[in-house]
Each structure stands twice: as C-alpha cells, then as structure tokens.
C-alpha cells in the first residue's frame, strides 16, 4: 500500500476525530450551562417563555445543520 492510497482513510479518521472533539466540547458546554441553571434562582416558566426558548433552540439547530 502506498501513502497515497491511505489518504482517504486518514482523511476519514481525521474527520471522525474532529467530530468527536466537537461533540465533547458541546457536551462540556451543555453541562456548564445546566450547572449554571441549577445554581440560579428558581423562576416560573410561563408559556410565552417556553415558546421563546423553543424558537431560539430551533433557530440554533437550523444554523448548525450541515448544508447538503
């Protein structure tokens, strides 16, 4: 096997490592935000606030989807 024939496999391995790193960072960020939320004072979740949170979450998901 030549080094040229290993390129696609290595490129896939690098991409897999990058995805794993992005996932780890996202999980760390989520955990930090959850802990921050647990430490904050309680507040009532109104229907309007729930709709606003859902709208923001959906917008964020749309911006993170890969273009196909």
Z-matrix of the N, CA and C atoms (Angstrom, degrees):
N
C 1 1.457
C 2 1.524 1 110.34
N 3 1.285 2 116.03 1 134.26
C 4 1.461 3 119.12 2 178.28
C 5 1.520 4 109.18 3 -93.45
N 6 1.317 5 115.53 4 164.09
C 7 1.467 6 119.48 5 179.36
C 8 1.525 7 110.92 6 -64.37
N 9 1.331 8 116.49 7 -28.95
C 10 1.464 9 119.52 8 179.60
C 11 1.531 10 111.06 9 -66.29
N 12 1.329 11 117.18 10 -36.41
C 13 1.460 12 120.25 11 -179.54
C 14 1.533 13 111.80 12 -74.14
N 15 1.310 14 118.63 13 -17.23
C 16 1.463 15 122.35 14 177.84
C 17 1.515 16 112.45 15 -85.49
N 18 1.332 17 116.83 16 -10.93
C 19 1.467 18 119.80 17 -174.77
C 20 1.523 19 113.60 18 -57.53
N 21 1.339 20 120.09 19 -49.39
C 22 1.474 21 118.58 20 -179.00
C 23 1.533 22 112.65 21 -59.75
N 24 1.310 23 116.88 22 -39.22
C 25 1.464 24 120.58 23 179.44
C 26 1.526 25 110.52 24 -66.22
N 27 1.306 26 116.86 25 -43.36
C 28 1.465 27 120.08 26 179.08
C 29 1.517 28 111.38 27 -66.23
N 30 1.332 29 116.63 28 -38.24
C 31 1.454 30 120.73 29 177.82
C 32 1.530 31 109.70 30 -62.65
N 33 1.330 32 117.04 31 -40.42
C 34 1.466 33 121.69 32 177.67
C 35 1.519 34 110.12 33 -65.02
N 36 1.320 35 117.00 34 -41.95
C 37 1.465 36 120.74 35 179.11
C 38 1.527 37 111.01 36 -62.31
N 39 1.319 38 116.40 37 -43.15
C 40 1.469 39 120.47 38 179.18
C 41 1.527 40 109.83 39 -64.01
N 42 1.326 41 116.89 40 -43.86
C 43 1.463 42 120.68 41 178.86
C 44 1.525 43 110.39 42 -61.36
N 45 1.326 44 117.12 43 -41.61
C 46 1.475 45 121.06 44 177.85
C 47 1.524 46 111.04 45 -61.94
N 48 1.319 47 116.51 46 -41.93
C 49 1.469 48 120.41 47 178.57
C 50 1.519 49 111.31 48 -65.04
N 51 1.328 50 116.61 49 -39.23
C 52 1.464 51 120.35 50 179.41
C 53 1.526 52 110.57 51 -66.41
N 54 1.333 53 117.24 52 -41.94
C 55 1.468 54 120.65 53 177.77
C 56 1.525 55 110.58 54 -63.60
N 57 1.314 56 117.29 55 -42.39
C 58 1.462 57 121.21 56 179.06
C 59 1.522 58 110.43 57 -62.39
N 60 1.329 59 116.65 58 -40.13
C 61 1.468 60 120.51 59 179.08
C 62 1.527 61 110.84 60 -66.58
N 63 1.333 62 117.04 61 -41.47
C 64 1.467 63 120.34 62 177.60
C 65 1.521 64 110.84 63 -62.94
N 66 1.315 65 116.91 64 -40.71
C 67 1.469 66 121.08 65 179.27
C 68 1.527 67 110.28 66 -64.48
N 69 1.334 68 116.21 67 -43.21
C 70 1.467 69 120.19 68 179.45
C 71 1.520 70 110.79 69 -61.84
N 72 1.329 71 116.54 70 -43.55
C 73 1.465 72 120.43 71 179.48
C 74 1.523 73 110.87 72 -64.28
N 75 1.327 74 117.03 73 -41.09
C 76 1.470 75 120.63 74 179.10
C 77 1.526 76 110.54 75 -64.06
N 78 1.324 77 116.78 76 -40.04
C 79 1.464 78 120.52 77 178.48
C 80 1.524 79 111.24 78 -65.66
N 81 1.324 80 116.86 79 -39.86
C 82 1.462 81 120.62 80 177.47
C 83 1.523 82 110.85 81 -64.45
N 84 1.335 83 116.47 82 -41.10
C 85 1.465 84 120.99 83 179.17
C 86 1.530 85 110.20 84 -65.35
N 87 1.318 86 116.44 85 -42.45
C 88 1.464 87 120.30 86 178.96
C 89 1.526 88 110.46 87 -63.14
N 90 1.321 89 116.67 88 -44.78
C 91 1.462 90 120.07 89 179.28
C 92 1.528 91 110.93 90 -60.84
N 93 1.326 92 116.97 91 -42.90
C 94 1.465 93 120.68 92 178.94
C 95 1.523 94 110.93 93 -61.78
N 96 1.330 95 116.65 94 -42.32
C 97 1.461 96 120.41 95 179.56
C 98 1.528 97 111.57 96 -67.85
N 99 1.323 98 116.43 97 -38.23
C 100 1.467 99 119.38 98 177.29
C 101 1.530 100 111.08 99 -64.44
N 102 1.328 101 116.33 100 -42.63
C 103 1.459 102 119.81 101 178.11
C 104 1.525 103 110.71 102 -64.24
N 105 1.317 104 116.77 103 -39.90
C 106 1.464 105 121.38 104 177.21
C 107 1.535 106 109.56 105 -60.81
N 108 1.319 107 115.98 106 -42.68
C 109 1.454 108 120.20 107 178.63
C 110 1.518 109 112.59 108 -64.43
N 111 1.314 110 116.89 109 -37.95
C 112 1.459 111 120.59 110 179.10
C 113 1.527 112 111.91 111 -66.71
N 114 1.327 113 115.29 112 -29.91
C 115 1.466 114 119.67 113 -178.68
C 116 1.531 115 112.61 114 -84.50
N 117 1.321 116 117.01 115 -13.76
C 118 1.464 117 119.82 116 -177.43
C 119 1.530 118 110.24 117 -82.31
N 120 1.334 119 116.14 118 158.74
C 121 1.466 120 118.79 119 179.03
C 122 1.526 121 110.92 120 -65.45
N 123 1.330 122 114.84 121 151.26
C 124 1.463 123 120.05 122 179.98
C 125 1.517 124 110.38 123 -68.92
N 126 1.329 125 114.58 124 149.01
C 127 1.464 126 120.16 125 173.65
C 128 1.525 127 107.30 126 -149.13
N 129 1.306 128 115.31 127 155.76
C 130 1.454 129 120.24 128 -179.03
C 131 1.522 130 109.44 129 -80.37
N 132 1.311 131 115.44 130 138.40
C 133 1.456 132 120.69 131 177.73
C 134 1.521 133 107.74 132 -92.90
N 135 1.306 134 115.57 133 108.06
C 136 1.459 135 120.68 134 179.92
C 137 1.527 136 109.30 135 -82.80
N 138 1.317 137 118.19 136 158.74
C 139 1.467 138 119.64 137 176.53
C 140 1.534 139 112.66 138 -56.88
N 141 1.315 140 117.19 139 -37.55
C 142 1.472 141 120.13 140 178.87
C 143 1.529 142 110.77 141 -65.37
N 144 1.327 143 116.67 142 -41.14
C 145 1.465 144 120.32 143 179.20
C 146 1.527 145 110.05 144 -66.22
N 147 1.321 146 116.88 145 -39.51
C 148 1.466 147 120.64 146 178.68
C 149 1.529 148 110.55 147 -63.22
N 150 1.324 149 117.39 148 -41.63
C 151 1.472 150 120.90 149 177.76
C 152 1.528 151 110.75 150 -63.73
N 153 1.316 152 116.68 151 -41.32
C 154 1.466 153 120.54 152 179.83
C 155 1.529 154 110.92 153 -64.49
N 156 1.320 155 116.45 154 -41.34
C 157 1.474 156 120.67 155 178.97
C 158 1.517 157 109.78 156 -64.27
N 159 1.328 158 116.72 157 -44.61
C 160 1.459 159 121.04 158 179.82
C 161 1.534 160 110.37 159 -61.93
N 162 1.317 161 117.08 160 -44.26
C 163 1.467 162 121.68 161 -179.68
C 164 1.537 163 110.38 162 -60.47
N 165 1.321 164 116.18 163 -44.91
C 166 1.467 165 119.98 164 179.69
C 167 1.524 166 111.15 165 -64.83
N 168 1.335 167 116.93 166 -42.56
C 169 1.463 168 120.53 167 -179.90
C 170 1.528 169 110.62 168 -62.88
N 171 1.324 170 117.35 169 -44.11
C 172 1.466 171 120.33 170 179.10
C 173 1.522 172 111.44 171 -63.93
N 174 1.320 173 116.71 172 -38.65
C 175 1.467 174 120.30 173 177.68
C 176 1.526 175 110.60 174 -63.67
N 177 1.313 176 116.82 175 -41.13
C 178 1.471 177 119.83 176 179.01
C 179 1.520 178 110.98 177 -65.44
N 180 1.319 179 116.66 178 -39.79
C 181 1.462 180 119.62 179 178.29
C 182 1.520 181 111.06 180 -62.65
N 183 1.312 182 116.97 181 -39.97
C 184 1.465 183 120.79 182 -179.92
C 185 1.533 184 111.39 183 -64.07
N 186 1.321 185 117.40 184 -36.57
C 187 1.468 186 119.47 185 -179.23
C 188 1.517 187 111.88 186 -75.26
N 189 1.341 188 117.96 187 -20.96
C 190 1.466 189 120.79 188 -178.53
C 191 1.516 190 113.10 189 -94.25
N 192 1.344 191 118.37 190 -7.86
C 193 1.462 192 120.18 191 178.72
C 194 1.514 193 109.54 192 -69.11
N 195 1.342 194 116.57 193 134.79
C 196 1.465 195 118.63 194 177.27
C 197 1.524 196 109.90 195 -70.40
N 198 1.321 197 115.18 196 143.97
C 199 1.467 198 120.46 197 177.91
C 200 1.518 199 108.49 198 -75.96
N 201 1.315 200 116.36 199 131.01
C 202 1.478 201 120.20 200 -179.52
C 203 1.487 202 110.30 201 -119.32
